[in-house]
Amino acid sequence: MHETADLMLAKSTARKIFKEAGAKRVSEEALDEYTQKVNKFAYSMAKKAVRLAEHAKRKTVEKSDVELAE
């Protein structure tokens, strides 16, 4: 998996998600674990969507590819 900063969910965004979900505080370790898991899931889903588009002989990933990749 590519792990570049531009592909990763920012910790600040993850913190906002937790706050929206009702957390008063979130530890750095929790943010690290959460962002790691979210990034892994998102990358895997994107790869599946790309494979579906390629299988359909398309260069463009469409909404239906993402829906099927879930």
Beta strands, then each sheet from edge to edge (+ up, - down):
end
